[in-house]
Amino acid sequence: MPKRLIPVLSLASVVVLLLMLNFTTPTGVGPLGVLVFFIAIYILMFGIATLVVRFFGRILGRKSSRKQYLYSVVLAFGPIMLLLAQSLGSISYLTVGLMMVFEFLGCFLIKKRLERH
């Protein structure tokens, strides 16, 4: 991916989120607006996860690779799962624990799949 694409998309998603949070309501924006909201949050979380994974990759002395982007994709979905659980009103320690297990399994799957190739 181009190095400038992820930060630009993350910044655009911040702008979309700020506009939506200040000028609309969930009932006023409708189902498509809620979908745009969750997509914007995912893009923002992907940008943040990419920064975190790159930071730890540089600490460990590894170059940026496709594997780091795949880890970022899995890690960015964690906050979305928590938001969905919160919207259903069922967030608890068990929910957070299951989300962490899902994140671990996703990262483990990426590690094992890319070791074979």
C-alpha positions in Angstrom: 0.0 0.0 0.0 1.2 3.5 -0.6 2.6 5.1 2.5 0.4 8.1 2.2 -2.9 6.3 1.6 -3.6 5.0 5.1 -3.0 8.3 6.9 -5.1 10.2 4.4 -8.0 7.7 4.7 -7.7 7.8 8.4 -7.8 11.6 8.5 -10.8 11.6 6.1 -12.6 9.1 8.4 -12.0 11.4 11.4 -13.6 14.2 9.5 -16.6 12.1 8.5 -17.0 10.9 12.1 -16.8 14.4 13.5 -19.4 15.6 11.0 -21.7 12.7 11.8 -21.4 13.0 15.5 -22.0 16.8 15.5 -24.8 17.1 12.9 -26.8 13.9 12.8 -28.5 11.4 15.0 -28.7 7.6 14.5 -32.4 7.8 13.7 -32.0 10.7 11.4 -29.2 9.3 9.4 -30.8 5.9 8.9 -29.3 2.4 8.3 -26.9 3.6 5.5 -25.5 6.3 7.8 -24.9 3.8 10.6 -23.0 1.7 8.1 -20.9 4.6 7.0 -20.3 5.4 10.7 -19.0 1.9 11.4 -16.9 1.9 8.2 -15.3 5.2 9.2 -14.5 3.9 12.6 -13.0 0.8 11.1 -10.8 2.9 8.7 -9.7 5.0 11.6 -8.9 2.0 13.8 -7.0 0.4 10.8 -4.8 3.5 10.6 -4.1 3.4 14.3 -3.4 -0.3 14.3 -1.1 0.1 11.4 0.9 2.7 13.3 1.1 0.5 16.4 2.1 -2.6 14.4 4.8 -0.6 12.5 6.1 0.8 15.8 6.5 -2.6 17.3 8.0 -3.9 14.0 10.6 -1.3 14.1 11.4 -2.0 17.7 12.0 -5.6 16.8 14.0 -4.6 13.7 11.7 -5.8 11.0 10.8 -4.1 7.8 7.3 -3.2 6.9 5.6 -6.1 5.1 2.3 -7.5 4.0 2.1 -9.5 7.2 2.0 -6.2 9.2 -1.0 -5.0 7.2 -2.8 -8.3 7.8 -2.2 -8.0 11.5 -3.5 -4.4 11.4 -6.7 -5.6 9.7 -7.4 -8.1 12.4 -6.5 -5.8 15.3 -8.7 -3.0 13.8 -11.8 -5.2 14.0 -11.5 -5.5 17.8 -13.0 -2.0 18.7 -15.8 -2.6 16.1 -16.7 -5.8 17.9 -16.8 -4.0 21.2 -19.0 -1.2 19.8 -21.4 -3.8 18.4 -21.6 -5.5 21.7 -22.2 -2.2 23.5 -25.0 -1.3 21.1 -26.6 -4.6 21.9 -26.2 -3.9 25.6 -24.3 -7.0 26.4 -20.8 -5.9 27.1 -19.1 -7.6 30.1 -15.8 -9.1 31.1 -16.8 -12.2 29.2 -17.4 -10.2 26.0 -14.1 -8.4 26.3 -12.3 -11.8 26.9 -14.0 -13.4 23.9 -13.0 -10.4 21.8 -9.4 -10.8 22.9 -9.5 -14.6 22.1 -10.8 -13.8 18.7 -8.0 -11.2 18.1 -5.4 -13.8 19.3 -6.8 -16.5 17.0 -6.9 -14.1 14.0 -3.3 -13.1 14.6 -2.3 -16.8 15.1 -4.0 -17.7 11.8 -2.1 -15.0 10.0 1.2 -16.2 11.5 0.6 -19.8 10.5 -0.7 -19.1 7.0 2.2 -16.9 6.1 4.8 -19.3 7.5 3.7 -21.9 5.0 4.2 -19.6 2.1 
